[in-house]
Amino acid sequence: MFKHTLIACAALLLAGTASAQDAAYPSRPVRIVVPYAAGGATDFIARTVGDRLSKALGQPFVIDNKAGAAGAIGAAEVSRAKADGYTLLMTITDSQINNTALYKKLAYDPQKDFTFISQVVRSPALISTHPGTGIRSLADLKAKAEKGDVKMSYGSWGIGGLGHLAGESLNRSLKGHMVHVPQRGEGPVVSDLLSGTVDVGLSSVASALQHVPSGKVIPLAVLGPQRSTTLPQVPTMRELGFKDPIYDTNVWIGLLAPARTPQAIVDKLSKEVNAIIARTEVSQQFVTKGFEVMNTTPEQFAASYRTEFDVITKRIRELEIEAQ
């Protein structure tokens, strides 16, 4: 009985110590891994949120860019990290959903190795062209594709990304026989549009936005269930009669932690992030850049993830898209 009493006391002591540690979180610097290069949309969101978390919680939130393999390198590193809240992941849809269908082997399991904290923003994908094509609408693109006398191409930010899926779905529905030109990021896609290297580009609204007023980039449609706040004049694909469910999805940028991170820490981070994003100056900054504020709870993030996972992975397999 004495032995059992000692075990019970030890368990209570450990539980009390863990609770105290959770309450004191963070007591040292926190690392936010961004699995993409510095200067991109994910990096911008991570640095904006990280800077404000540092001020709110009194410890540095350091951004660590670990690019490569469509986000898989950075995501894998976080999946192996200690589940104590001191290593987090700020990433996009691709590394947590698309990669599971693209790669036969992943060094992490997106469905089991992470805990959801908050989807910060969604980044609406934009289908656009350049003035040299003579295309001003998707109806024009369809008419040009139907003629079949001009070889066309479309660019996306990478194989298997939402831009590629939507572009290939559109290509097949129009029977356009367009050649896919994959790039390493959205910036190069916009550069290809500006130079006339590709006829159609799929990027985020945020990446192409600055070139729309001058007419250097001509928006044709946006992906997602509703129009972009920044480009309200541009119709959605569904409004234009395209029914593929992939057109209703968006790239989200969200904060995650390794699985089994204490719930108290997850809740604390979620509360702080939600409060930061709710500030007018922060949300307006994101909207001005072309993002749509989401600011979800862990539960909302999890529910959204499950729905999108099924839609996106199914379409990757149906379109027979594989990593190269």
N, C-alpha and C positions, 0 to 999 in steps of 0.2 A: 504493500500500500504506500509505503514511504517512497518507493521507486516511482510509482504512478503519480504521486504528488509532485515529485521533482520534475517529471516529464511535463506535467500540466503547467507547472510554474514556468518552466523554460519556454513552453509554447506561448504562454501569455506574455513573457518578456520579449520574445522575438516579435510577436504581433505588435506590442507596444512600441518597440524600436522602429519597426517598419512604418507604423502610423506617424511617428515623430519625424522620420525621414521624409515621408510624403508631404507632411505639413510644412516642412522647412524648404521644400523644393521651390526654386533651384538654389543650391548652396555653392555652385561653381558654374563655370561657363558651359553653355549648351551648344552643341554643333547641329546645324541644319544642313543636311546633305542635299544638294541640288544635282540630279543626275544628268544635267545638260550644261553646255558651255556658258560662261559668264556673258552677260549682255543680252540674253534672250528674255522672253516673257516670264518664264518660270523664275529665272534669276532675279528679275525686277520685283516680282511679287514677294519672293523670299526675303530679299533685302529690305523691302518696305515693312513687311510684317516683323522681321527679325529685329530691326532697329527699334521698333516700338515695343516689342516684347522685352528688350533689354532695359528700356526705360521703366516699363511697368513692373518688372520683376526683379530689377536690381542686379542682374547678372548679364554678361555678354552672351548674345546669341550669334554665333559665328557661322557665316555661310561658307560651305566647302563644296566647290564644284567638282563632281566626279563624273565626267561625261564619257559616253561610249556605249555601243551596242544598244541603241534605242532606249537608253535609260536603264538598261539592265545592270550595268556595273555598279552604279550608285545605289540602286534599289537593293541589290544583293548584299552590299556592305551593311546597309541599315538593317536588313533582315537578320544578320548575324550579330548585331550589336547587343549589348546588355540592355535588358528591358527596364531601364531605370529613369527614362525621360531625358537623358543627356545626349542622345543621338536621335535626331528626327529626320524625316524625309519630306521635302517639298517637291512634289512631282506632278505630272500630268496623266491623263487617261492612258496614254500609250504604254507606259511602263507597267501599269497595274492591270490592264485588260488586254490590249492588243498583243502584247508579247507572249501571252499564254497560248495564243493560236498561231503565232508566227514561228516560234521556236519549239523544236521537238524537245529540247532540254533547256531548262532555266535553273540558275543557281538559287532560286528562291521561288516560293509559292505565294503569289499575290493574294490569294484567297485565305491563306492560313497564317502568313508570317507577319501581318501588320494589324495595327489597331487604328481605326479611323478617329481623327480629331475634328477636322473641319474642311469642307470645300470652300475655298476663299472666293474664287471667281470662276466664271466660265469664259472661255475665249472663243466667240463665235467664228466659225470658219467662213471664209468669203471665196466665192467663185468669181473670178474677174478676168479681164482681158486687157489689151492695149489698143490704142487708136489705130494702129496700122492694120489691124484685122478687118476693120469695117464693121465689126460686131458691136451692137449696142444693147442687145438683150439675149436671153436664152432662146427666144424664137429665131433670132438672127443666126445664132450658133447652130440650131437645129436645121435651118434652111441650108446653111453652108455645108453641114455634115452630109445632108441628103444629096447634095450635088455630087459629092464623091470625087471631084476633080482636083481637090487641093489636099495635100497631106498636112495634117495638123498634129499638134502635140499639147500635152498638159503637164504642168509641173506640180509637185507636192513636196512637203517637207521631209519625206522619207517613206521607204517601203513599209506598207502595213499600217501607216498612220491614218487618221480619219480623213485627211486630205486625199490620200491615195484611194481609200475605199470609196469615198464619194465621187472622186474623179473617174474611177473605173466603172462605177455603177452608171454614171452619166454617160460615159463613153459607150457603154454597151446598149443603153436604152436608146441612144441617138444613132447607133450603128456608125459611129464616127471614125472608127479605126485610128483613133489618136494614139500617138506614142507617148508612153509615160516617161517623164524625165524626173527621177528622184533627186532631191537635194538634201543637204545636211542642215536642215533648219528652214525657217520661213523667210529670213532675210534674203538668202540666195534665190528663192522663188520670186520674190518681188523684183530683185535685180534682173532676173531672166525676163520678167514681164517688161520692165523698163527698157531693156535692150532689144526686145522683140525676139529673144531666143526661143520662147515658147508662146503659143497662141492663147492658152488658158492657164491661169495659175490658181492654185488652192493654197491659201495662207490664212492667217487670222486677220480679223478686221483690224486689230491693233497694228499689225505689221504693214498693212497696205494703206491705212487711213490717211497718212500725210500726203499721199500722191493722188488721192481722189479729187480734191477741189481743183487741182490744176488740169485734170483730165488725162494725166499720164497713165493712170490706172482706171479702168472702167468697170465698176461693180455690176455683176449680173444677178447674183442671188446670194443669200446667206443660208447657212445650215442652222438648225435649231427649231424649237417649237414656236418661237416668236421673232419678230424683227429685231435688229440691233438698235439699241438706244442711240448709238452714235451715227448710224446710217439708216434712219427710219424710212427713207425713201426706197430702200432696196427690199424687194419681196423675198419671202422664204421659198425654199424649193417646194414645199407642200402647197403654198399659195399658187405656184405655177403649175400644179398638177402632177408633180413627181411624188410617188407614193412609197418609195423604198424607205423603211424605218431608219436606215442609217442617216438619212437627211434630217431626222429629228434629234440627233445626238449632237453634243458639243464637246469640245476639249475643255475639261475642268482642270484647275490647278488647286491642289489640296495638300493639307498637312497630315502626315501619318507618323506613327511611332511603331517600334517593334511590338509584336504580339506579346501579351502578358505584361505589358506596362501597367503598373498599378492604376486602378480606376480613378483614384483621387488625383493623380498627376494628369491623366487624360482630361478629366473634368476641369481641372484648373487651367490647363492650356486652352481647352475649348472656350471656356468662359472669357479668358483674356483675349484670345483671337477674335471672338465674336464682338467684344467690346471695342476693339481696335477698328475692325472693319465697319462697325456701326457709326463711327465718327464721320461727320459730314465731309471734313477735309480729306479723309482717306478714301471714302467711297467715291467722292467726286473725282479724285485723282485717278482712280481706276477707270471710271466711266469715260473720262476725257481721253484716256489712252486707248479706249476701244473695248474694254472688258465689261462684263455684266457681273454685278455683285451677287454672290450666292450666300456666303456666310452661314453655312449649315451647322447643325448639331451633329455629334457623332452618330446618332440614330438615323438622322436624315441622310447623312453621307452613306451609311451602310445600305440603306434601302435603295438609294439612287444607284449605287455601285452594282448591286445585284441585278437590277433591271438592265442597265447598260451592258453589263458583262455578257448576258445572254444574246442581246441584239448584235453587238459588235463581233464577238467571236464567231457567231453563226454566219455573219456576212463574210468574214475573212475566209472561212472555209468554203462557202458557196462560190466566192469569186476566185478561189484557188490561188490566193496570194500567199507566198512563202518568203521568208527572209533569205537574202542572198549574201 
